[in-house]
Amino acid sequence: MDDDELEMKVDILLAEYQAAHANRNYHGSIRWTIGSILTATSFTLFGISFLQEIKNNVVEVLLLSCVSLALMIVWYAWYRYVHPFVHLSLERFWAIEEELQKLGFDAPKLHTTIKEKTEDQSGRGKKILNYFIIFAYFAWLFRILFLILTLML
């Protein structure tokens, strides 16, 4: 491979590296931004269920719980939809960094280093999401049980 071909290949790899980085940043941050908004809304609905005008109305509390849990499910669905885009970008980072190393360049190793140092922590985002959904489910379950017990007494 002559110098011009090598330079062109490196330029292409670096452009692809930049595009993969932009893709990962966009999809990675938007899923947590959406998650933050939907989680805050879900827990706000939970708080609204304790307002004086609503707290003893079973239908309204059930409606709020359904909407709240639906928001959490929407977040889960969005997270699962976007996750492959983020993961594919990460895989491409690692491949580009390796390829640049093979070409003899002291290439950026940021993502390879992060992968090596955090390999045991993979899947944390999904666990956090699952915990949020389980917490919301049980919070609403106890809220509804509390309402029913209150109305029975």
GIMO-V82947 format. One record per residue. N is the residue number from 1. PHI is phi in whole degrees, 0 to 359 (none if undefined). PSI is psi in degrees with one decimal (* if undefined). Layout:
# GIMO-V82947
n=[N/N]
phi=[PHI/PHI]
psi=[PSI/PSI]
This chain:
# GIMO-V82947
n=[1/2/3/4/5/6/7/8/9/10/11/12/13/14/15/16/17/18/19/20/21/22/23/24/25/26/27/28/29/30/31/32/33/34/35/36/37/38/39/40/41/42/43/44/45/46/47/48/49/50/51/52/53/54/55/56/57/58/59/60/61/62/63/64/65/66/67/68/69/70/71/72/73/74/75/76/77/78/79/80/81/82/83/84/85/86/87/88/89/90/91/92/93/94/95/96/97/98/99/100/101/102/103/104/105/106/107/108/109/110/111/112/113/114/115/116/117/118/119/120/121/122/123/124/125/126/127/128/129/130/131/132/133/134/135/136/137/138/139/140/141/142/143/144/145/146/147/148/149/150/151/152/153]
phi=[none/279/298/293/294/296/297/294/298/296/299/295/298/292/294/293/299/295/295/295/295/297/297/295/298/296/292/293/282/292/293/279/294/299/299/296/294/291/293/298/295/299/286/294/298/299/295/299/295/262/296/307/289/246/303/253/260/300/297/293/295/296/297/299/294/296/295/300/292/297/297/293/291/299/298/300/297/297/302/293/292/277/308/299/296/294/294/297/296/298/299/291/305/298/293/293/299/294/295/295/297/296/281/92/263/277/284/299/239/306/287/294/295/299/300/296/279/240/305/284/253/295/85/297/299/295/296/300/300/298/297/299/294/297/298/298/301/290/299/291/301/293/296/291/298/299/296/298/298/297/288/285/275]
psi=[124.7/173.9/-38.3/-41.6/-41.0/-43.9/-40.5/-42.9/-43.5/-42.7/-41.2/-44.7/-41.9/-36.1/-41.4/-37.6/-43.8/-42.0/-41.2/-37.7/-44.5/-41.4/-47.2/-42.8/-44.8/-56.8/-35.9/-41.8/-34.8/-33.5/-34.8/-29.4/-48.3/-42.1/-40.8/-43.3/-46.3/-36.5/-44.3/-41.3/-42.1/-45.9/-26.6/-41.6/-37.1/-44.3/-38.5/-31.0/-12.2/-0.8/148.8/-42.3/-19.5/-29.5/-23.5/7.8/106.1/-42.6/-45.7/-40.1/-41.8/-40.0/-45.9/-40.9/-40.5/-43.9/-43.9/-48.8/-33.2/-38.8/-39.8/-37.0/-37.7/-42.9/-43.9/-45.2/-43.4/-44.1/-47.1/-32.8/-42.3/-25.6/-43.4/-34.2/-42.9/-47.0/-40.9/-36.5/-43.0/-44.1/-38.1/-37.3/-50.0/-41.1/-41.5/-43.7/-41.0/-42.1/-40.6/-36.8/-42.8/-30.0/-1.4/14.5/146.5/76.6/163.1/135.8/18.7/-54.0/-32.1/-41.7/-43.9/-43.9/-45.5/-39.1/-20.9/16.3/-37.0/-6.1/10.7/145.9/8.1/-38.6/-42.0/-38.4/-43.6/-46.3/-45.4/-40.6/-40.4/-45.3/-43.7/-42.6/-46.2/-42.7/-49.9/-33.6/-45.7/-37.8/-48.5/-34.3/-44.4/-42.4/-41.5/-41.8/-46.6/-44.7/-40.2/-42.7/-28.7/-27.6/*]
